Amino acid sequence: MQNTLYKHTAAAEVTSRSGRITSIDALRGLIIILMALDHVRDFWSATPYRADDVSQASIALFMTRWITHFCAPIFVFLTGVSILLYKQQQGDLRTASIFLLKRGAWMIFLELAVVGFFWQFSYDVIFIQVIWVIGWSMLCMAGLIWLPRWLLTSLTVILIAGHQLLIYIEPKQVTVENLGWIFLHRPVQFLPLSEGLPPLFAAYPLIPWVAVMIAGYLAGSLFTLAPDLRKRRLFIMGFALIIFYILLRASNMYGDPNPWVIQQKGILYTLLSFISISKYPPSLLYLSITLGGACLLLALFENVRGRVIDFFLVFGKVPLFFYLLHIPLINASAMLWMSVKFGYSVNLFFSSKEDWPSAYEPNLVRAYFVWAVLIATLYFACRWYGKFKQSHSYWWLKYL
């Protein structure tokens, strides 16, 4: 009886706050701040090799890239949580479905028309990433929220745990003739399309990202429980996923296409190999450790208050606003810096080493400094927009 009573009380509290829960917004704020670090590194300290390449990257560079691996899965997972809370707030599946259709279509439009341009300041490449897959996943969720929990749970487990098996049936070479595989499961870089169209760069296929959103949707019911019970269950889920990761990764049998190997550089690099996992598409092990981390952070943020959490909340309440601002700021500032320092500018993220200035050298300290300046600058913009959004009820505010 007590849990039932609290469940209704908590749901009422969520409704009174327009569906916003502090721990969710705080975690969302933290991960988009980390996301910005990765994007700053792409434009201000690009390397001719992958930043998570154990054979070439320094420990500092590897960990800078690795910690940002948590951003996309946590953001998609929290989107699923928010969908469940929004559905409960509305109390009507049809209303929630219509909103998801509109929101999903809007996200896809933003990725194609706005975000892709911000990355390049041109349309030379069709560049589709996380906003694209969030949009398509929302379109799927518009129908999936009508299904029973047991079916959604089964679908989530199958897609996350089993999608690696698709490599046995998908084409070895992705071409224009089998673009459907790119949409479903095969990331590509600069794939030539039909004559007159720019090449395609697609990093986020629908499978298994839609399952990550479903997982968040299923986990959203935890936020109708008493705080102590919710915190305990989040801790259990988080530790269980990380223990699962350690055991399965140690076996080197399944869960990631890239096995870990003992490194000649020593035990630290062997540990880096152990945690080096595939994001494109996200492997079972990748999602186990990142979503395990999400559960632990949500539990930790449950009872924490103070200036740090307030700082994260400023960003976490307006994530799309932050996202749309930070990319052009990073890109434009990097191009200005290169023009001043080297006499001409080049987009380091979209160009090869041959096009880089001969005097250019990657510098991680430079990237961290620019990141700090960027976050400090966007803090004030996000704080202003957050207050504006809270004090106004324009319909379009729901989409930004």
Secondary structure as GFF3:
##gff-version 3
##sequence-region A 1 400
A	DSSP	alpha_helix	2	16	.	.	.	ID=ss1
A	DSSP	alpha_helix	22	44	.	.	.	ID=ss2
A	DSSP	alpha_helix	59	67	.	.	.	ID=ss3
A	DSSP	three_ten_helix	68	70	.	.	.	ID=ss4
A	DSSP	alpha_helix	71	90	.	.	.	ID=ss5
A	DSSP	alpha_helix	93	110	.	.	.	ID=ss6
A	DSSP	pi_helix	111	115	.	.	.	ID=ss7
A	DSSP	alpha_helix	116	120	.	.	.	ID=ss8
A	DSSP	beta_strand	126	128	.	.	.	ID=ss9
A	DSSP	alpha_helix	130	144	.	.	.	ID=ss10
A	DSSP	alpha_helix	149	162	.	.	.	ID=ss11
A	DSSP	three_ten_helix	163	168	.	.	.	ID=ss12
A	DSSP	three_ten_helix	176	178	.	.	.	ID=ss13
A	DSSP	alpha_helix	179	184	.	.	.	ID=ss14
A	DSSP	beta_strand	188	191	.	.	.	ID=ss15
A	DSSP	beta_strand	200	202	.	.	.	ID=ss16
A	DSSP	alpha_helix	206	219	.	.	.	ID=ss17
A	DSSP	three_ten_helix	220	224	.	.	.	ID=ss18
A	DSSP	alpha_helix	227	251	.	.	.	ID=ss19
A	DSSP	alpha_helix	267	275	.	.	.	ID=ss20
A	DSSP	alpha_helix	284	301	.	.	.	ID=ss21
A	DSSP	alpha_helix	307	316	.	.	.	ID=ss22
A	DSSP	alpha_helix	319	342	.	.	.	ID=ss23
A	DSSP	three_ten_helix	353	355	.	.	.	ID=ss24
A	DSSP	alpha_helix	364	391	.	.	.	ID=ss25
A	DSSP	three_ten_helix	395	399	.	.	.	ID=ss26
###
